[in-house]
Each structure stands twice: as structure tokens, then as C-alpha cells.
Amino acid sequence: MPRFFVAFFYLDKLFQHQFCNFTFSFINNNMYKSFKSFTLIIVFIVFSSQLFAENLNIEIEKKSENNFNKSEVSFIENEKGTKIYTPVSEGASAKKNVVIQPTLNVGHHLGFASLNYAGTKYGTGLLLGFTLNLDYNVHDYVSVGAYYSVAFKNYKSTNVSYFGQATGARVALHWWQLLDDKLDKELLSEKLDFDIHGHIGAYFISYKDKTLDTKTKKIGVNAGGGVALRYYFVEHFGVAIEAGYEEASWAKIGFAIKI
């Protein structure tokens, strides 16, 4: 636990440092506060999850033969002929997995959308945005799912508010699990999951001009793809990072919850 407090202390100091003030000077104050809070939460989850994982491993080692469901264990016979029961390790990507993945967006776009209103570009750059992915493994190496993404910003200089949404379906190839199964190597596939994914759906944009008291809406095709990395600290919880031409951003960082 002391490791968490040390990391938390230094990270908080880092955000107060002049370097960070310079780095985030181009981000509005609300997004800066949200980004800082989200990052500190991630640090808390990471360290607490590691501690939980260590305790979990200790408990597993203490389990006796009778505590195991025999369909979930493998049997190894040692030199003395004694059977040893060991849990079967399931990959991070396995058939029938359901993964809930909430993430914070980095950057913003909406696929094929032209983000402009009245000759001015809105909805570009770093906006406060979030994405929720729900994925289901139809195979150890393939998952399908749905997504919803949203981003918004109020432009005080022109008195215009931007609200962008995207929703649709996606498919992913979990190539790390495939590689681990085909090679005689230990690739930590029970904790690591790399994938290549693509998505297609629709975007919905709303520009509200408060000066003219008007609202303009746009609808179109949202499509793209990218790569992802997930690391599970414990069997059902980990962190997720995705990058590419994502649903409504250039990158995403958040949590992976496997049920």
C-alpha cells in the first residue's frame, strides 16, 4: 500500500508543476480537471488491483484438491505418483467472454463527418469525450460488439455548443491469443490481450447557436479501426488502451471489465 501513496503523491505534484501547466495550457480548465481526476483514479485502481492480485494468488495456492471443480483443473502426476491439481489458465481472450470497456477519449473526430458550422470548425482537437464498448467473444480469437461514444464542448467566444455522438458495431481479431496458442512460448496471454479491430456505424452532430437561438443537426456514416492493448491485473479487471481511427477519437484509455 505505501507504493500507492508514494505514486499518488508524486503524480499530484506533477500536475501542479509548471511543465504540466504549460503542457495543458491549450486545454480548457474543465477538461484539465477531468483528465487529472481520471489519471489519479487509474493510478489508484492499478496499485490496488496489484495488491488484490497478490492476495488472490496466495488464496489460490491454499486451495485443496476438494475445493477445485474438476472441469476447471488439470491433473499432473509427479515422480512419486501423486496427483497434483492445478487451475486451468484461461486466456485474456476466450470464447464467451463479455468485456465492458469504459474509456476516456484522446482527441476527437467522427469518421467521415465534416466538423464545421457557419464556416468555422467545431469539434476538433482535444474535447472532453467518452466511449463505452461492449464486446463478446464468439471465438477465442474473434469478438464482436457495440459501441457508443460522445464528445462535447461549449465555445464561449462564438457562443456555440458542440455535441457529437457515434454508435454502431465493431469486430476484433485477438491475434495475441492466436500467437500464444500456435507458438511454444509463454506470452502471458492469460493477462495480455492485443487486438486489431474495425467498426462501422453512424454519427450524430448537434450545433447549438445560442446567439441566434438555432440548432443544426447532421447525421452520417462513422467508420474506422485501430489496435488495442489490455492488461488484466486480476481475472476480471484490467486497463485498456486503444489507438487509431477510433469511434470518435485518435486514442482511448480506460478500464476493461470481463464478466
Backbone torsions as a table, in degrees:
resi	resn	phi	psi	omega
1	MET	NA	-37.1	177.2
2	PRO	-55.8	-31.8	179.6
3	ARG	-60.3	-38.2	179.6
4	PHE	-64.0	-46.6	-177.6
5	PHE	-64.0	-38.4	177.6
6	VAL	-63.2	-47.2	-179.7
7	ALA	-63.9	-42.0	-180.0
8	PHE	-61.7	-43.1	-178.9
9	PHE	-61.9	-50.0	-177.8
10	TYR	-68.0	-34.5	178.6
11	LEU	-67.2	-40.2	178.3
12	ASP	-64.2	-39.8	176.6
13	LYS	-64.2	-35.6	-179.9
14	LEU	-62.3	-40.5	-179.8
15	PHE	-69.4	-22.4	179.2
16	GLN	-89.2	-9.6	-177.3
17	HIS	-70.0	152.7	-178.7
18	GLN	-61.6	-32.1	179.5
19	PHE	-60.1	-44.5	180.0
20	CYS	-68.9	-35.2	176.5
21	ASN	-60.5	-38.8	177.6
22	PHE	-69.0	-44.0	-176.8
23	THR	-61.7	-39.4	-175.4
24	PHE	-100.5	16.0	-178.2
25	SER	-65.8	-24.6	-178.9
26	PHE	-88.1	-2.9	178.6
27	ILE	-99.6	139.0	179.3
28	ASN	-65.0	160.4	-171.3
29	ASN	-61.7	-39.2	-179.3
30	ASN	-63.3	-42.0	-179.6
31	MET	-69.1	-36.1	178.0
32	TYR	-60.0	-46.0	-179.6
33	LYS	-64.7	-40.6	179.3
34	SER	-64.7	-42.8	-179.6
35	PHE	-64.0	-42.2	179.6
36	LYS	-64.0	-46.4	-179.3
37	SER	-62.5	-43.6	-179.0
38	PHE	-63.0	-41.0	-179.8
39	THR	-65.9	-42.4	179.0
40	LEU	-64.9	-35.5	177.4
41	ILE	-64.6	-42.0	179.1
42	ILE	-60.1	-44.2	179.3
43	VAL	-60.6	-43.1	179.1
44	PHE	-61.1	-46.0	-178.7
45	ILE	-63.7	-42.9	-177.7
46	VAL	-59.3	-50.3	-176.3
47	PHE	-71.1	-40.3	179.3
48	SER	-67.5	-35.2	178.4
49	SER	-67.2	-38.8	178.0
50	GLN	-62.7	-42.1	178.5
51	LEU	-65.0	-40.3	178.9
52	PHE	-64.8	-38.9	179.7
53	ALA	-63.3	-40.9	179.1
54	GLU	-62.6	-44.1	178.7
55	ASN	-65.2	-37.4	-179.9
56	LEU	-63.5	-41.5	178.9
57	ASN	-62.0	-39.1	178.9
58	ILE	-63.6	-41.8	-178.9
59	GLU	-66.6	-38.8	-179.6
60	ILE	-62.8	-41.6	-179.1
61	GLU	-63.5	-26.6	-177.8
62	LYS	-83.2	-10.0	-178.0
63	LYS	-66.3	141.8	177.6
64	SER	-93.6	174.2	-179.5
65	GLU	-57.3	-39.3	-175.6
66	ASN	-72.9	-17.5	-178.6
67	ASN	-79.1	-16.1	-175.8
68	PHE	-87.9	140.6	167.5
69	ASN	-78.2	119.9	-171.9
70	LYS	-63.4	-17.3	176.9
71	SER	-79.5	-9.4	-176.2
72	GLU	-115.1	13.8	-178.8
73	VAL	-130.7	159.3	172.6
74	SER	-111.2	154.9	-176.2
75	PHE	-113.4	125.4	178.9
76	ILE	-122.6	130.5	-179.5
77	GLU	-102.4	121.7	-178.5
78	ASN	-81.4	-174.9	-174.6
79	GLU	-63.4	-26.5	-178.9
80	LYS	-88.2	1.5	179.1
81	GLY	85.1	7.6	179.7
82	THR	-85.3	131.4	178.9
83	LYS	-78.5	133.0	177.4
84	ILE	-112.9	128.3	-178.8
85	TYR	-98.9	123.3	179.3
86	THR	-128.6	139.1	-179.3
87	PRO	-62.1	140.0	174.7
88	VAL	-75.9	126.9	-178.6
89	SER	-83.2	118.9	178.2
90	GLU	-91.4	138.7	-178.8
91	GLY	-66.5	158.2	176.8
92	ALA	-61.0	-29.7	173.4
93	SER	-113.1	109.9	-177.4
94	ALA	-140.0	150.6	-178.9
95	LYS	-55.1	138.5	179.5
96	LYS	76.5	5.3	173.1
97	ASN	-66.0	141.3	170.6
98	VAL	-118.2	123.4	-177.3
99	VAL	-119.5	123.6	174.7
100	ILE	-101.7	124.0	-173.2
101	GLN	-131.5	96.6	173.3
102	PRO	-88.0	133.4	-176.5
103	THR	-139.1	157.5	173.2
104	LEU	-96.5	130.1	-178.3
105	ASN	-77.9	146.9	173.3
106	VAL	-119.5	114.1	-173.9
107	GLY	79.5	173.8	-178.1
108	HIS	-152.4	139.8	168.9
109	HIS	-159.8	171.3	178.1
110	LEU	-135.2	51.9	177.2
111	GLY	71.5	-117.1	-177.8
112	PHE	-92.5	11.9	-177.4
113	ALA	-74.3	140.1	172.2
114	SER	-94.1	107.1	-172.2
115	LEU	-86.3	78.7	175.7
116	ASN	-149.3	152.8	179.7
117	TYR	-144.5	126.2	179.4
118	ALA	54.9	38.4	176.9
119	GLY	81.5	2.8	-179.8
120	THR	-119.0	138.7	179.7
121	LYS	-80.6	127.8	175.1
122	TYR	-127.3	153.0	176.7
123	GLY	82.7	15.4	177.2
124	THR	-108.1	166.0	178.9
125	GLY	82.6	-151.0	-178.2
126	LEU	-92.7	106.4	176.4
127	LEU	-112.8	157.3	173.7
128	LEU	-73.7	117.5	-177.0
129	GLY	-150.5	157.3	-178.2
130	PHE	-139.2	152.5	176.3
131	THR	-134.2	139.9	174.7
132	LEU	-120.2	121.9	177.1
133	ASN	-112.3	136.1	173.8
134	LEU	-122.0	113.5	-174.7
135	ASP	-122.0	145.6	179.2
136	TYR	-130.2	128.1	179.0
137	ASN	-79.8	110.6	173.9
138	VAL	-83.5	-12.7	179.0
139	HIS	-155.3	161.8	176.6
140	ASP	-56.2	-29.4	-173.9
141	TYR	-107.2	-5.3	-175.0
142	VAL	-134.3	134.8	174.1
143	SER	-131.8	151.6	175.3
144	VAL	-126.9	155.6	-178.0
145	GLY	-171.4	-173.5	-179.8
146	ALA	-125.2	159.3	179.4
147	TYR	-141.4	154.5	171.0
148	TYR	-141.4	129.7	-178.6
149	SER	-133.4	146.4	-178.5
150	VAL	-144.4	145.6	175.7
151	ALA	-146.9	148.8	-177.1
152	PHE	-154.1	154.9	177.0
153	LYS	-162.4	143.1	176.7
154	ASN	-106.8	117.2	-179.4
155	TYR	-92.6	101.7	-175.7
156	LYS	-68.8	-31.6	-177.2
157	SER	-64.5	-33.0	-179.6
158	THR	-112.8	-2.2	179.2
159	ASN	61.1	38.5	179.1
160	VAL	-120.4	135.4	176.5
161	SER	-110.0	138.6	-178.8
162	TYR	-112.0	137.3	178.0
163	PHE	-141.2	112.7	-178.0
164	GLY	-119.1	138.0	179.7
165	GLN	-133.7	153.9	175.6
166	ALA	-145.6	140.7	178.2
167	THR	-148.6	151.0	-178.5
168	GLY	169.5	-154.1	-177.7
169	ALA	-125.0	157.0	177.2
170	ARG	-144.9	160.8	178.8
171	VAL	-134.0	145.0	-176.6
172	ALA	-135.7	142.8	172.7
173	LEU	-104.3	116.6	-178.4
174	HIS	-90.5	80.7	-170.3
175	TRP	-73.1	-22.1	179.6
176	TRP	-67.5	-40.6	177.4
177	GLN	-65.2	-39.5	176.8
178	LEU	-61.8	-44.5	-180.0
179	LEU	-63.9	-42.0	-180.0
180	ASP	-63.1	-39.2	-179.3
181	ASP	-71.1	-31.8	-175.6
182	LYS	-87.7	-25.5	-179.2
183	LEU	-101.1	149.3	177.5
184	ASP	-89.0	60.0	-177.6
185	LYS	-133.6	157.0	174.4
186	GLU	-95.7	101.4	-175.7
187	LEU	-106.0	12.3	178.0
188	LEU	56.5	37.4	-177.2
189	SER	-69.2	-11.5	175.5
190	GLU	-74.8	-16.6	178.5
191	LYS	-117.3	-32.5	-176.5
192	LEU	-99.3	140.5	176.2
193	ASP	-141.4	113.8	173.1
194	PHE	-107.1	139.8	176.3
195	ASP	-143.2	162.6	169.7
196	ILE	-116.0	128.3	-174.4
197	HIS	-135.0	158.8	175.2
198	GLY	-138.3	154.9	-178.3
199	HIS	-141.8	158.2	173.9
200	ILE	-150.7	140.8	-178.0
201	GLY	-175.1	-143.6	-177.5
202	ALA	-135.7	151.9	174.2
203	TYR	-114.4	154.9	178.6
204	PHE	-135.5	120.7	-177.6
205	ILE	-118.8	140.6	176.6
206	SER	-134.0	124.6	173.4
207	TYR	-110.9	123.5	177.9
208	LYS	-111.7	113.9	178.5
209	ASP	-92.1	104.8	-175.7
210	LYS	-73.5	-24.7	178.5
211	THR	-70.0	-46.6	-179.7
212	LEU	-89.1	-7.1	-177.1
213	ASP	55.6	48.7	179.2
214	THR	-127.6	158.5	177.4
215	LYS	-132.6	128.9	179.3
216	THR	-114.0	133.3	-177.8
217	LYS	-121.8	146.8	176.9
218	LYS	-135.0	144.5	176.9
219	ILE	-134.2	139.6	-180.0
220	GLY	-165.1	-169.4	-177.4
221	VAL	-88.2	133.3	177.0
222	ASN	-116.2	121.0	-178.6
223	ALA	-152.1	157.7	-180.0
224	GLY	167.8	-158.9	-179.5
225	GLY	-174.9	178.3	-179.3
226	GLY	-179.9	-164.2	178.7
227	VAL	-126.2	157.0	-177.0
228	ALA	-140.3	151.9	173.6
229	LEU	-132.0	129.6	173.3
230	ARG	-127.0	138.2	176.1
231	TYR	-127.8	121.6	-177.9
232	TYR	-97.9	116.2	177.5
233	PHE	-71.2	-38.9	174.0
234	VAL	-128.1	175.5	-171.6
235	GLU	-57.0	-35.8	-171.9
236	HIS	-114.4	6.5	-177.3
237	PHE	-145.1	136.8	178.2
238	GLY	-162.0	-170.8	177.7
239	VAL	-109.9	155.5	-178.0
240	ALA	-135.2	138.1	175.3
241	ILE	-132.0	128.7	177.3
242	GLU	-128.9	148.0	-179.5
243	ALA	-147.3	150.1	-179.4
244	GLY	138.0	-151.2	175.5
245	TYR	-93.3	72.1	-172.3
246	GLU	-72.4	-178.4	-172.6
247	GLU	-54.1	-43.8	-179.5
248	ALA	-148.2	24.4	-177.2
249	SER	-159.3	173.9	176.8
250	TRP	-93.1	-19.5	178.1
251	ALA	-158.8	161.7	178.6
252	LYS	-143.2	146.1	175.0
253	ILE	-139.8	134.4	-177.9
254	GLY	-176.9	-145.3	-173.8
255	PHE	-116.8	151.1	172.8
256	ALA	-118.7	120.5	-178.5
257	ILE	-115.2	112.3	-176.5
258	LYS	-100.4	126.8	-178.6
259	ILE	-125.4	NA	NA
